[in-house]
Amino acid sequence: MKRLTRGGALLRAAQEGRVVAFRASTPALDRHGSRILPQGIRTEAFDRNPVFLWGHDGYGRPDPQAVIGRVIRHRKSPEAFDIEVEFAPEEANPRAEQALRLVRAGFLNAVSIGFVPLRSHEERSAEGKRVLVYDEVELLEVSLVPIPSNPEALALVRELAAVVEGGSAAARALRRAFRQAGSALGPLLQPPSDRKVKA
């Protein structure tokens, strides 16, 4: 079984509570020269064991402390695969508490999915390079990582956050609209709610 990983980014980190929203994958070209179509991410098996790991440490001889949380919701669209993660309580795993604090403080904000390719095809980029497109993958796990393979998701989130946090009248209006929409970053980065994972 060939296992691969690809990265995403933070969407929304609550200052209280233990649930954080992440953009786990987009169809953007990643650092591996490939793309994953979010709607092709199969979650049937993952939903029965929705682990959230530290740095893909769940393979080989895994340490129980590598499990820092669980994915409680996910949503697929043509643009993204978004997740909500509940971090484990400190008494269950001190590493989870440390990870959550780093996320809240803004020092960690990227995730990566571990998956098995099921169906793919090749296309050419605008520059004429071969790009492997994963049409369908089986999701194995999602991990918090220092460096994701999908840099575009992270850059888009930072750019939008910078606009929203600005001092202009437009930024204030955006923040007001986003609060009414129930998300710190608004409808574009709305936390996933379409699908609850079976625990």
Contacts in CASP RR format, 6 or more apart in sequence:
PFRMAT RR
TARGET T0000
AUTHOR 0000-0000-0000
METHOD contacts of the structure
MODEL  1
MKRLTRGGALLRAAQEGRVVAFRASTPALDRHGSRILPQGIRTEAFDRNP
VFLWGHDGYGRPDPQAVIGRVIRHRKSPEAFDIEVEFAPEEANPRAEQAL
RLVRAGFLNAVSIGFVPLRSHEERSAEGKRVLVYDEVELLEVSLVPIPSN
PEALALVRELAAVVEGGSAAARALRRAFRQAGSALGPLLQPPSDRKVKA
1 116 0 8 1.000
2 116 0 8 1.000
2 117 0 8 1.000
3 59 0 8 1.000
3 114 0 8 1.000
3 115 0 8 1.000
3 116 0 8 1.000
3 140 0 8 1.000
4 32 0 8 1.000
4 114 0 8 1.000
4 115 0 8 1.000
4 116 0 8 1.000
4 117 0 8 1.000
4 137 0 8 1.000
5 56 0 8 1.000
5 112 0 8 1.000
5 113 0 8 1.000
5 114 0 8 1.000
5 115 0 8 1.000
5 143 0 8 1.000
5 149 0 8 1.000
6 25 0 8 1.000
6 30 0 8 1.000
6 32 0 8 1.000
6 34 0 8 1.000
6 36 0 8 1.000
6 112 0 8 1.000
6 113 0 8 1.000
6 114 0 8 1.000
6 115 0 8 1.000
6 148 0 8 1.000
6 149 0 8 1.000
6 150 0 8 1.000
7 24 0 8 1.000
7 25 0 8 1.000
7 30 0 8 1.000
7 110 0 8 1.000
7 111 0 8 1.000
7 112 0 8 1.000
7 113 0 8 1.000
7 145 0 8 1.000
7 148 0 8 1.000
7 149 0 8 1.000
7 150 0 8 1.000
7 153 0 8 1.000
8 22 0 8 1.000
8 23 0 8 1.000
8 24 0 8 1.000
8 25 0 8 1.000
8 26 0 8 1.000
8 110 0 8 1.000
8 111 0 8 1.000
8 112 0 8 1.000
8 113 0 8 1.000
8 148 0 8 1.000
8 149 0 8 1.000
8 150 0 8 1.000
8 153 0 8 1.000
8 154 0 8 1.000
9 22 0 8 1.000
9 23 0 8 1.000
9 109 0 8 1.000
9 110 0 8 1.000
9 111 0 8 1.000
9 148 0 8 1.000
9 150 0 8 1.000
9 153 0 8 1.000
9 154 0 8 1.000
9 156 0 8 1.000
9 157 0 8 1.000
10 20 0 8 1.000
10 21 0 8 1.000
10 22 0 8 1.000
10 23 0 8 1.000
10 103 0 8 1.000
10 106 0 8 1.000
10 109 0 8 1.000
10 110 0 8 1.000
10 111 0 8 1.000
10 154 0 8 1.000
10 157 0 8 1.000
11 21 0 8 1.000
11 22 0 8 1.000
11 23 0 8 1.000
11 82 0 8 1.000
11 157 0 8 1.000
11 183 0 8 1.000
11 185 0 8 1.000
11 189 0 8 1.000
11 191 0 8 1.000
12 20 0 8 1.000
12 21 0 8 1.000
12 183 0 8 1.000
12 184 0 8 1.000
12 185 0 8 1.000
12 189 0 8 1.000
12 191 0 8 1.000
13 20 0 8 1.000
13 21 0 8 1.000
13 103 0 8 1.000
13 104 0 8 1.000
13 106 0 8 1.000
13 109 0 8 1.000
14 20 0 8 1.000
14 104 0 8 1.000
15 104 0 8 1.000
18 86 0 8 1.000
18 87 0 8 1.000
18 88 0 8 1.000
18 89 0 8 1.000
18 100 0 8 1.000
19 72 0 8 1.000
19 84 0 8 1.000
19 85 0 8 1.000
19 86 0 8 1.000
19 87 0 8 1.000
20 84 0 8 1.000
20 85 0 8 1.000
20 87 0 8 1.000
20 100 0 8 1.000
20 103 0 8 1.000
21 82 0 8 1.000
21 83 0 8 1.000
21 84 0 8 1.000
21 85 0 8 1.000
21 183 0 8 1.000
21 189 0 8 1.000
21 191 0 8 1.000
21 192 0 8 1.000
22 82 0 8 1.000
22 83 0 8 1.000
22 84 0 8 1.000
22 85 0 8 1.000
22 111 0 8 1.000
22 142 0 8 1.000
23 80 0 8 1.000
23 81 0 8 1.000
23 82 0 8 1.000
23 111 0 8 1.000
23 153 0 8 1.000
23 157 0 8 1.000
23 189 0 8 1.000
24 74 0 8 1.000
24 80 0 8 1.000
24 81 0 8 1.000
24 82 0 8 1.000
24 83 0 8 1.000
24 111 0 8 1.000
24 112 0 8 1.000
24 113 0 8 1.000
24 142 0 8 1.000
25 36 0 8 1.000
25 38 0 8 1.000
25 41 0 8 1.000
25 80 0 8 1.000
25 81 0 8 1.000
25 113 0 8 1.000
25 150 0 8 1.000
25 153 0 8 1.000
26 38 0 8 1.000
26 79 0 8 1.000
26 80 0 8 1.000
26 81 0 8 1.000
26 150 0 8 1.000
26 152 0 8 1.000
26 153 0 8 1.000
27 35 0 8 1.000
27 36 0 8 1.000
27 37 0 8 1.000
27 38 0 8 1.000
27 78 0 8 1.000
27 79 0 8 1.000
28 35 0 8 1.000
28 150 0 8 1.000
28 152 0 8 1.000
28 153 0 8 1.000
29 35 0 8 1.000
29 125 0 8 1.000
29 131 0 8 1.000
29 152 0 8 1.000
30 36 0 8 1.000
30 149 0 8 1.000
30 150 0 8 1.000
30 151 0 8 1.000
31 149 0 8 1.000
31 150 0 8 1.000
31 151 0 8 1.000
32 149 0 8 1.000
33 129 0 8 1.000
33 131 0 8 1.000
33 132 0 8 1.000
34 131 0 8 1.000
34 132 0 8 1.000
34 133 0 8 1.000
34 134 0 8 1.000
35 131 0 8 1.000
35 132 0 8 1.000
35 133 0 8 1.000
35 134 0 8 1.000
36 81 0 8 1.000
36 113 0 8 1.000
36 115 0 8 1.000
36 133 0 8 1.000
36 134 0 8 1.000
36 137 0 8 1.000
37 78 0 8 1.000
37 133 0 8 1.000
37 134 0 8 1.000
37 135 0 8 1.000
37 136 0 8 1.000
38 76 0 8 1.000
38 77 0 8 1.000
38 78 0 8 1.000
38 79 0 8 1.000
38 80 0 8 1.000
38 81 0 8 1.000
39 76 0 8 1.000
39 77 0 8 1.000
39 78 0 8 1.000
40 76 0 8 1.000
40 134 0 8 1.000
40 135 0 8 1.000
40 136 0 8 1.000
40 137 0 8 1.000
41 76 0 8 1.000
41 81 0 8 1.000
41 113 0 8 1.000
41 115 0 8 1.000
41 137 0 8 1.000
41 139 0 8 1.000
42 118 0 8 1.000
42 136 0 8 1.000
42 137 0 8 1.000
42 138 0 8 1.000
42 139 0 8 1.000
43 74 0 8 1.000
43 139 0 8 1.000
43 195 0 8 1.000
43 197 0 8 1.000
45 138 0 8 1.000
45 139 0 8 1.000
46 71 0 8 1.000
46 138 0 8 1.000
46 139 0 8 1.000
46 140 0 8 1.000
46 141 0 8 1.000
46 197 0 8 1.000
47 197 0 8 1.000
47 198 0 8 1.000
48 198 0 8 1.000
50 70 0 8 1.000
50 71 0 8 1.000
50 72 0 8 1.000
50 197 0 8 1.000
50 199 0 8 1.000
51 58 0 8 1.000
51 67 0 8 1.000
51 69 0 8 1.000
51 70 0 8 1.000
51 71 0 8 1.000
51 141 0 8 1.000
51 142 0 8 1.000
52 67 0 8 1.000
52 68 0 8 1.000
52 69 0 8 1.000
52 70 0 8 1.000
52 71 0 8 1.000
52 85 0 8 1.000
52 87 0 8 1.000
52 141 0 8 1.000
52 142 0 8 1.000
52 143 0 8 1.000
52 144 0 8 1.000
53 66 0 8 1.000
53 67 0 8 1.000
53 68 0 8 1.000
53 141 0 8 1.000
53 142 0 8 1.000
53 143 0 8 1.000
53 144 0 8 1.000
54 65 0 8 1.000
54 66 0 8 1.000
54 68 0 8 1.000
54 95 0 8 1.000
54 99 0 8 1.000
54 143 0 8 1.000
54 144 0 8 1.000
55 66 0 8 1.000
55 112 0 8 1.000
55 143 0 8 1.000
55 144 0 8 1.000
55 145 0 8 1.000
56 112 0 8 1.000
56 114 0 8 1.000
56 141 0 8 1.000
56 143 0 8 1.000
56 145 0 8 1.000
57 63 0 8 1.000
57 66 0 8 1.000
57 143 0 8 1.000
58 66 0 8 1.000
58 67 0 8 1.000
58 141 0 8 1.000
64 93 0 8 1.000
65 93 0 8 1.000
65 94 0 8 1.000
65 95 0 8 1.000
66 95 0 8 1.000
67 88 0 8 1.000
67 93 0 8 1.000
67 96 0 8 1.000
68 87 0 8 1.000
68 88 0 8 1.000
68 93 0 8 1.000
68 95 0 8 1.000
68 96 0 8 1.000
68 99 0 8 1.000
68 100 0 8 1.000
68 144 0 8 1.000
69 85 0 8 1.000
69 86 0 8 1.000
69 87 0 8 1.000
69 88 0 8 1.000
69 93 0 8 1.000
69 96 0 8 1.000
70 85 0 8 1.000
70 86 0 8 1.000
70 88 0 8 1.000
70 197 0 8 1.000
70 199 0 8 1.000
71 83 0 8 1.000
71 84 0 8 1.000
71 85 0 8 1.000
71 142 0 8 1.000
71 197 0 8 1.000
72 84 0 8 1.000
72 85 0 8 1.000
72 86 0 8 1.000
72 196 0 8 1.000
72 197 0 8 1.000
72 199 0 8 1.000
73 83 0 8 1.000
73 84 0 8 1.000
73 191 0 8 1.000
73 192 0 8 1.000
73 193 0 8 1.000
73 194 0 8 1.000
73 195 0 8 1.000
73 196 0 8 1.000
73 197 0 8 1.000
74 81 0 8 1.000
74 82 0 8 1.000
74 83 0 8 1.000
74 84 0 8 1.000
74 192 0 8 1.000
74 194 0 8 1.000
74 195 0 8 1.000
74 197 0 8 1.000
75 81 0 8 1.000
75 82 0 8 1.000
75 83 0 8 1.000
75 192 0 8 1.000
75 193 0 8 1.000
75 194 0 8 1.000
75 195 0 8 1.000
76 194 0 8 1.000
76 195 0 8 1.000
80 153 0 8 1.000
81 113 0 8 1.000
82 189 0 8 1.000
82 190 0 8 1.000
82 191 0 8 1.000
82 192 0 8 1.000
83 111 0 8 1.000
83 142 0 8 1.000
83 192 0 8 1.000
84 191 0 8 1.000
84 192 0 8 1.000
84 193 0 8 1.000
85 142 0 8 1.000
87 96 0 8 1.000
87 97 0 8 1.000
87 99 0 8 1.000
87 100 0 8 1.000
88 96 0 8 1.000
89 96 0 8 1.000
89 97 0 8 1.000
90 96 0 8 1.000
90 97 0 8 1.000
99 108 0 8 1.000
99 144 0 8 1.000
102 108 0 8 1.000
103 109 0 8 1.000
103 144 0 8 1.000
108 144 0 8 1.000
108 146 0 8 1.000
109 154 0 8 1.000
109 157 0 8 1.000
110 144 0 8 1.000
110 145 0 8 1.000
110 146 0 8 1.000
110 147 0 8 1.000
110 148 0 8 1.000
110 154 0 8 1.000
111 142 0 8 1.000
111 143 0 8 1.000
111 144 0 8 1.000
111 145 0 8 1.000
111 148 0 8 1.000
112 142 0 8 1.000
112 143 0 8 1.000
112 145 0 8 1.000
112 148 0 8 1.000
112 149 0 8 1.000
113 139 0 8 1.000
113 140 0 8 1.000
113 141 0 8 1.000
113 142 0 8 1.000
113 143 0 8 1.000
114 139 0 8 1.000
114 140 0 8 1.000
114 141 0 8 1.000
114 142 0 8 1.000
114 143 0 8 1.000
115 134 0 8 1.000
115 137 0 8 1.000
115 138 0 8 1.000
115 139 0 8 1.000
115 140 0 8 1.000
116 137 0 8 1.000
116 138 0 8 1.000
116 140 0 8 1.000
117 134 0 8 1.000
117 136 0 8 1.000
117 137 0 8 1.000
118 135 0 8 1.000
118 136 0 8 1.000
118 137 0 8 1.000
118 138 0 8 1.000
119 134 0 8 1.000
119 135 0 8 1.000
119 136 0 8 1.000
120 132 0 8 1.000
120 133 0 8 1.000
120 134 0 8 1.000
120 135 0 8 1.000
120 136 0 8 1.000
121 132 0 8 1.000
121 133 0 8 1.000
121 135 0 8 1.000
122 130 0 8 1.000
122 131 0 8 1.000
122 132 0 8 1.000
122 133 0 8 1.000
123 130 0 8 1.000
123 131 0 8 1.000
123 133 0 8 1.000
124 130 0 8 1.000
124 131 0 8 1.000
125 131 0 8 1.000
148 154 0 8 1.000
157 185 0 8 1.000
157 189 0 8 1.000
160 185 0 8 1.000
160 188 0 8 1.000
160 189 0 8 1.000
161 185 0 8 1.000
163 171 0 8 1.000
163 174 0 8 1.000
164 171 0 8 1.000
164 174 0 8 1.000
164 175 0 8 1.000
164 178 0 8 1.000
164 184 0 8 1.000
164 185 0 8 1.000
165 171 0 8 1.000
174 186 0 8 1.000
177 186 0 8 1.000
178 184 0 8 1.000
178 185 0 8 1.000
178 186 0 8 1.000
178 187 0 8 1.000
181 187 0 8 1.000
181 190 0 8 1.000
182 190 0 8 1.000
183 189 0 8 1.000
183 190 0 8 1.000
183 191 0 8 1.000
END
